Amino acid sequence: LGFGSYLIAASVAVTLWTGLGPGPLDVFIGAMRNLTGLPLSVAVWLTVGALIAVAWALGRRPGFGTFLSPFLIGPMLQAVVEALDGFEAPQSLVVRVGLQLVAIFGIGTGAGALIVSGLGAGSGELFAGATSDRVGHPESKVRPVIELSWVVIGVALGGPAGLGTMMVAVLIGPAVARGYRVVDAVVARSHRRVATTHRAIVAREHASAVR
């Protein structure tokens, strides 16, 4: 959960740093910051809290990790944004697009880690799942509509958006699915390694006892 939360925070900070435009929900959060003057971490907490509340009202119960993750992401996101502000973003569009792609799949891997942790999905996944349940359409079709809605509302309220925003909207679904598979495979391999080591230790102790 901690690894996933911090990876998401660092990756979102990179999408802000590239100047290509953050993800759809971050466009909305940016608009809220511009309107209210709230610190970034507070704006993240309020937005994510609202998503969790709506998802819960629609029938998707959040887990412990769903509540904890935003408190890890908010301060980490602000810290990384402030650190990256000390460096000039690359001028090359190709490099910035490459960084945006890396950041998107970083977000996907982080979200996958939250799911694998078993402590509760992220607020975005929870909200999309709850909306899918309510409208009766697959989440794969519902989520792009939700992401587009964040962009439209965020831009209307003065939030930042650009090429990178569209990249996140299109790729975040596949990125989360891939991130889940990768993290799940790593965790499963670690479990097998631990189990193998444990059996070897037990076997050695048994052999020593017999001797």
N, C-alpha and C positions, 0 to 999 in steps of 0.2 A: 504493500500500500504506500509506504513511504517512498520507495524507489519510483513507483508510477507517478505519484503526486509531484515529486521534484522534477521528474523528466518532462511532465506536461508543462510545468511552470517555466522551465528553462527553454523548452521548445516554443512556447507561445511568445516568450520574450524575444526570441530570434525572429519570429514572424513580424513583430513590431519593429525590430531593428532594421530589417531589410528594406523597409519603406515601401514594399509592394502591397501592403494591406494585410491586416490580421484576419483571423478566421471570422465567420459570420457572427457568432455570439460575442466575440471580442469587439466587433464593430458596434454592436449594441451597447456593450459595457463602456466603450470609448465615448459614445454619445451621452451616456448617463454621467460620465465623469465631466464632460464639457458643460452639461446643463447644471450639475449640482456642485462641482468643484471638490468632490469627495476624493480621498486618496485611492489609488488603484486597488489596494487590498480590500478596502471597505466596499468599493463598487463591485468587486468580484464576489464578496461574501453576500451582499444584498441580492445580486442577480441570481447567483447559484441557489441561495436560500429560497427565492421565489420559485425557481424551477422545481426544487425538491418538494415544496409545499403543493404545487399544482399536480405533480406526478403522484404524490401521496393521495391527494383528493380524488384523482382519477383511478386509484386502485393499485398503484405500484408502491409497495412498502419499501422505503429506503433502509439500507443497512447501516451499521455503525460506521463503516468506512465512508459511506456517502456523506455523512455529516463531518467526519474528521478531515477528509481530503481537502475541502476548501480552505480550512484553517492552515494547512500545510502549503497549499498552492499560493494563496494570496500574498503572504510576506515574501516567499521565495521568488515569485514573479516580480514583485516590486524591486527586490534586491538585484536580480539579474538585469532587469531593465535599466536600473541606475548604473550598474557596472558596464553594460554595453554602451550606454550613452557617452562613456569616456573614449570610445573608439569611433572612427568615421566608418560608416557603412561602405561596402565596396561600390565602386562606380559602375562596374561591368554588370549589365543586365543578366548575362549568362550566369555569372557567379551568384548574383542575388536570387535568381530562379533556382539555382542548385541548392543554395542554403534554405530556401523556402521549402523545397521538396524534402530535404533532410529533416527540417523542423516538423513538417506534416507527419512524416512517418515516426518521428520522435513522439509526437502527441498520440499517434495511434498505438505505439508500443506502451506508452504510459497508461493509456486507457485500458489496454489489454491486461496490463499488470494489475490494475484495480479490479478487473473482473476476475482474474485468476486468484487474487487474494481471498476471494470468497467473503469479504467483509462488506460488500455492497458495491454496486456499479456506480460510475460517475454520474453526476447530475444530468449531463446531456444524454447519456444512454438511457437513464431512468425515465427522463421526460419523453424521449422518442418512443420508448417501449410502451409507456402509458398511453400516449397519443395513438400509437398503432392499435393497441387493444380497444380503445374507444371508437375509432373510426372503422375498424374492421379491415384494414389494409396492411400488407406486410411492412415491417419497419424499413426495409430497403427502399420502399417507395415513399414512405411518409417522411423519412429523415431529410431527403433533399428539399422537400417543400418547407420543412421547418427551418432549415439552414437559409433558404432563400428569403423566408419571412424575416429572419433576424437582419439580413442585409438590407432589405427594403425599409424596415422600421428604423434601423440604425442610421442609414444614410439620410432618411427623412428628418431625423433628429440631429443631424450634423456629425455623425460618426465617420471615422476614416474607412475607406474601402478602396480596393484596386484589384489589379491582376491577381495578387496573392490571395485575396479574399475568395475569388472564384476557384482558385486552385484548391484551397482548403475545402470549400463547399463540395467540390466534385470528388476529391480524393480521400476525405476524412473517413467515409464509410469503409472503403477497402483497406485503409491504413489501420483502422481499429481491428478489423477482422484479421489482418495479417499479424498485427501486434499481439493479438490474443493467441494465435497459433504459435508464434515464436516463443512467447513467455511461457505458455503452457508446456511446450516441448522441453524448454530448459528446466522448468520445475520438475517435470516428470523424470527427466534424465538425472537430476540431482537426487530425487527420491530413490531411484534405482541404485545410484552409486552409494548412497547412505545405507540402503538395505544390504547391498553386497558387502560393504565394509563391515557392517554389523554381524552378518553371518560368518565372515572370515574370522572376526575377533572371537565369536562364540565357539567356532570350531577349534581355534588355537587353544582357548581356555579349556575346552573339553579334552583335547589331546593332552594338555599338560596335566590335567587332573587324573587322567587314566594312567599316565606314566608315574 
